[in-house]
Amino acid sequence: MSGLVKAELRKLFTTRLWWIMLLVMLLLAALRLGFLIAFAGVEQNGAALPARDSAQWAETAWSAGAAGGIFAMILGVVLVTSEYRYQTITGTFLATPRRNRVIVAKLVAGLLVGALFSLAVLVFQAATVIPAVTLSGGEFSLSASRIPQISLGILMTLALYAVFGIGLGALVRNQIAGIIGAIVWAYVIENIFIGIPALQSVGKWLPGGAAQALLSIDLDVAGLGVPEWLPAWAGALVLIGYGLLFAAVATATTVRRDIT
């Protein structure tokens, strides 16, 4: 199995896509952090971001990396669909006739890549958030800002969103459709269920809602009220459950369907 996982990682890391996605993810994190730094303490329409020297600001800023889940999901989609797009899947299954082993290897590779992306964004956040707090006269505290819990949430979010992408890619096979589906899910469907108060009772059970519960960030910048997330432990279980579900979907669809 380790050989199959290494082969899947080699397929990904010999392309330019992984570092392009990583770079774009870090740029997005930089934009979010830049916004939080620039507007810290600024009040508008009765709502305001916390001041940069506060533990609440550090908590909010540290959670910015969770938005990178979409890039991990797209990489997961590509891990599967690129094989169909370039017709290498036949050779893969001829080399390893037990298709479920191939999918398990892709799932493990996806988890590792998601973890790698999360470590990169956490290092970037540390290099940005800690100086921002200390230079503003505050004291950076791991416990007061809940940094360990938020870091774990980012790690789980990015790793499991890669698994979601693999399941989606195995289901649709078409690369363009899979990528568009991932983007629509992350930026449209989940935002609708999380952003509209009447739908939040459903949205908190979706992967995005479970990830927010794990992060437990209660900032209300828009003044629309804070959604009632699941407890952090429940969010973690829901997120893991979705990962297992998508893994099962990936395995079942690949094993049963003809590749020609």
N, C-alpha and C positions, 0 to 999 in steps of 0.2 A: 504493500500500500504506500509506503514512503516513496518508492520509486515513481509511482503514479502521481503523487502529490508534487514531487520535484519536477516531473514532466509538465504538469499543468502550470506551475510557477514559471518554468522556463519559457513556455509558450507565451505567457503574458509579458514577462520582463524582456523578451527579445523584440517587443514592439515599442513604439513611441507613446502609445495611448496611456499607459499607466502613469508616466511622469508628467504628461500633459494634464491629465485629470488631477494629479496631485498638486501641480502648480496652480491650476484654476481653483481648486479647493482652498488652497492657502491664500490666494488673492481674494476670494470671497470672505474668508475669515478676517483678512486684513481690512476689507471694506466695512464689515460689521463692527470690528473693534475700533476703526477710525470714527465711525458714527457714534459709538458709545463714549469714546474719549472726547470728541468734539462737543457733544451735547450733554455731558455729565452735569447734573445739577441745574439744567435749564428747564424752566417751567413753561408749559404751553397748554392752554385750555384746561387748566386745573390739574394736569398730570405732569410729572417730571421724572427724569432719570435720577438715580442716586448720585451723590457727589463721588468724585474719583477716589477720595481718601477713605471711603466707607467700605465695610465688609460686604454690604449688599451690592455695591457696584462691582467689586471683584467677583462676586458670585455670578452676577449677570454676564459679565464679560467672559468669564471662564467657560460659560455654557455656549458661547458663540460657535464653537467647533462642531456642535451637534448637527449644524446645517450641512455638513459635509456628507451626510448619509446618502444623498442623491448621487454623489460621485461614486461611492462604493457600490450602490445599486447598479449604476450603469456599467461599471467594470464587471459585476457579476453577470449581467446580461451578455456582455461581450464574450466572457469566458465560454459561454455555451453557443451563442448564435454565430460567432465567427467561424466555428467549426462547420456549421451548415452553409454559411455564406461562401466559404472558400473550399468546400467539399473535402475537408480533411477528416470529417467525422467518420467516414467509412474506414479509413486507415486506422483511426483510433480504436474503433470497435473490433476491427480485425486483429489488432495487436492485443486487445483486452476484450475478449468476447463477452465477458460478464459485465453488462452495461452498468449495473448498479454500482460496481466498483469504480467505474469511471466517474459517475456522478458523485459518489462519496468523495473521491479525490478532488473533484472540482469544488465541492462544498468546503472541504478542509482548506484548499487553496484560497477560496473566497474569504474564509474566516481569517486566515493569516494576512491577506492583503488588506482587509478591513482594519485589522489590528495595527498593521504598519501605518496606514493612513491616520489612524487615531493617534498613534504615538507622534507622528510628524506634526499634527495640528496641536497637540498638547505642548510639545516643545516650543512651537511658534507662539502659543498663547502665553507660556511662562516667560518668554523673552519680551513680551509686550505688556502683559497685565501687571507683573510684579514691578517693573520700573515705573509704570504709570501710577500705581498706588503709592509707592515710596517717594517718588518725586513730587507728589501732591501733598506730602506731609502725613500720609496715613501709614498704618502698620499692616503689612500683609500677613494674614493668619490663615493657615490651612484649615483649622477647625471652624473658625468663625465664618469663613466663606464657603465651607462645605466642599473644598476642593477635591478630597478623595472620592466622595460620592459622585460629584459631577464628572470627574475624570472616568470613573467606572461606567457612568451612564454613556459618555461619549464613546468609550471603547466598545461597549455592548451594542450601541446604536449602529456604529459604522460596520462592525463585524457582521451583525445579523442582517443589516440592509444589503450587504454583499450576498448573503444567502438568499434573501428575497429576490435579488436580481437573477441569481442562478435558476431559481424556481420559475421566475417569469420567462427567462430565456428558453428554458426547456419546454415550457408550455406553448409559446408562440413561434419559436424557432427563427422567425424573421428578425434580423438585427434592427432595422429601422423601426419596425412596429414595437419591438421590445423596449428600445430606448425611449420612444415617444410615450409608450405606456407607463414607463417608470417616471418620466417627467410629469405627465398628467396626474399620476397617482400622488406624487410627492407635493406638487405645487398647486394642484387644483382640488382634487377630491378630498385629501386630508385637511387642507386649509378650510374648505367649506364646512366640514364636520367639526373642526376644532374652533373655527372663528365665529360661527353662528350659534348664539346661546341656545336656541331651541334644539340644535343637533349635537350639542356637546355631550349629552348623555350617551350617545353612540360613538362620537369621536374619541372619547377617552379610552375606548376599547380597541381602536385602530393602532397600527404600529407607531404612528406619529404621536398619538395620545399617550401610549405606553412609554415611549421615550421621554416625553415631557414629564410624565409622572416620576420617572426614574431621576430626572434632573431636578424636579421639584422647584422650578423657578416661578415665582408668583408675581413677577413684575407686570403692572398694568399701565403701559405707556399710553395707550389709546383711550383709556377711561371707559372701556367696555365691560369691565369686571373680570375677575380672575376665574377661569374654569375650575370646576371641582375635579381635580385629577384623582386617579387611583393612588393608594399608598405607594411609596417607592418600591417596596418589596413586591407588591402586586404588579406594578408596571414592569418590573424585571421578569416576573413569571410570564406575563402576557407576551412580552417581547421574545422570550425564549420559545414560548409556544408557537408564535408565528414563524420563528426560524425553523422549528421542527416540521410545521405544517408545510412550509414552502419546500423544505428538503424532501418531504414525502411526495409532494406534487412533482418535483423535478425527477425523482427516481421512478415514480409510477409512469409518467408520461413518456420518459425516454425508453424504458424497458418495453413498453407495450406498442410503441408506434414504429412503423417502418421508416427507414431513413432515405429511401429512394424516392 
